[in-house]
Amino acid sequence: MEEVRDRDHLDRQLDEASEIGMTLSIWAARQPDRPAVYDPSGRVLSFAELNAGANRLVRFLRHNGVQAGDALALICSNRAEFVIAVAATLRSGIRMTPVNWHLTADEIAYIVRDCDAKVVIGDARVGQVIKTAISTCPDVRVKIAVGGEIDGFVNFDHALALQDGSNISDPTLGNIMYYTSGTTGRPKGVLRASVRQTPASFYKAKGYDPETSVQLGAGPAYHGGPLGFDVRAAMNAGVPLIFLDKWDSELVLRTISERRVTHMHLVPIMFQRLLALPADVKAKYDVSHVRYIIHGAAPCSPEVKMAMIEWFGPVLTEYYAGSEGGAGFFITSEEWLRKPGSVGKRPPEPPVRILDGDGNELPVGESGMIYHKLQPGTEFRYHKDEQKTWANRVGDFFTLGDIGYFDEDDYLFLTGRSAETIISGGVNIYPQEIDNELVTHEAVADSATVGVPDAEWGEQVRGVVKLKAGFEASEELSTDIIAYLRARLPSYKVPKTIDFVTDLPRSEAGKIQRDKVRARYWEGRIRQI
C-alpha cells in the first residue's frame, strides 16, 4: 500500500513538473546516479548530470541575452548534448527547432532563418556545412559547437563549465517547432500552441518501470517520432536512453539483446531491415524482454508487421498523427491482429471525419480526406504561411493530407496521401495500396508506385521496384510480378510496367520519397498531373 501511495505521489509530481518543463528534475532528485544517456562515443551521463547540464545551458543562454520566446536551432546528431538541449529549452520558454544535420548548407540556412533562430547549437562533425549556413543568418547571435570545434562558435563544454547546475527558480514551458518535409517547395515550420505534455499514466500503461526499463534511440533524434517516443519518453519515464549513431541492423539487434532494451520507436523500413537479417544471426539474440515497440511515420505492410509480431511477440503499437497533431490514433498488436492494416479505432475526442472534395461526410467504407478537429490548446499554424495554414481547414477541422476510410467497427484504414494520388482516366488510385502488395512478392525488397505520363489516360500506374539479393531484373520477372498483383488488386490498379532500380529514396524518418521517384518520369513537362 505504501508503494502504491508513493507511486501516486510521484505521478502527481511528474504531471505538475511537466507543465513547466521540469520532469527531468524530479528524476534527478529521486535517482541522481542512475544512467540517463548512453552516448555513442561511450560517455554515460547520470540523471543528475543531465539535469545540471540543462540548468547550466539555460543560465548560459540567459547570460547572453536569450530569453523565453526566443528561438533555438539544434543541428545535432544522436549524442548526449542533444538531450541536454531539449531539456533546457523545455524549461526555459525557448522555442526549439531540431534540424536535420544531413541537409545542405543552403537548406540548413533556410530553416535557421525561417524559424527566427537567435541561437544555433551545431555538431562539429558537419562543422564546415554549419559554418557556411550560419554565415548567411545575421540574426543568430549565440553559436555553440558540440563534439569539437567550429570556427566562430563557443565550445559547449566551455560554455557550461562556469554556470550553476542547480535547478533554475523560474522555469517556463518551452516549445518545439518541427519542419514538415512536404512534397513541393520549401519545408514549413509547424508552430503549435504548446508542446504536448504526456501524463505519467501513459508511461505506466506502456510498461515503463524506472528500475528495469531501457529505451533505445535508433532513429535520428531530430525527427518528431524519435524525439518524442525515445528522447522525451526516456526523460519523462526516468529510464536510461541508449543512443545509436546510425542504423546497423545487427548492431541494433545486439544492442537490444545485450542492453536488455525494453522500449523503442522504430519505422517500417527498420522492421524490414531487421527481418532481412539471416536466420542464424536473428537466432543469436534474445528479444524476449522487449515490452513495447511503437511505430509509425510511414505505412507498414501487413506481412511485415505480422512477421515482427511473430518474432517479438504482441508488443507492437502503431500510431497515426502528424507534426500538426491530430486525434492520435493508436492500435495494439492484439487489436491489429483482429483488424489487419488498421491504424486504430476512432477516438471519442477529438472528432475525426472523412470528407469528399466538397466537404461532405462520407459513409462507412468509402475513402476520402481525413479531417481532425482542432481542440482548444492544440491549435497550430504554418510559420509565416497563413495561406497554407488555412488551405487545409474545413471549419474547425484540419487535414494532414491523408486519405482513408472507417470500417463498420470505426477502425481507420489509410489508403494514401492526396499529394501521391494517381489520376488515371479520371479515377483516383492510391499508390500505397499497390506498394502494400508489391512488397509481399518474394523478389521485392522495396517499392514506390507512381503515376507516369500517359497520352490517353493522363497517368499510367508504374511500379518502381528494388529487388532482394539473389534476384535479377528481367522481363520474365516483371511479367511474374504483374501477374502476382493481378491476383490481388483490381485491374485498374495493377501497374502496366515494372521498372527495376538499385535503390529507392527514403527520408531519415523512413518515408518513401515518392515525389523524387516520380520526378524523372515528368521531367521537362509543364503539367504534372
Order of alpha helices (4+ residues) and beta strands (2+ residues): alpha-alpha-beta-beta-alpha-beta-alpha-beta-alpha-beta-alpha-beta-beta-alpha-beta-beta-beta-alpha-beta-alpha-beta-alpha-beta-alpha-alpha-beta-alpha-beta-beta-alpha-beta-beta-beta-beta-alpha-beta-beta-beta-beta-beta-alpha-beta-beta-alpha-beta-alpha
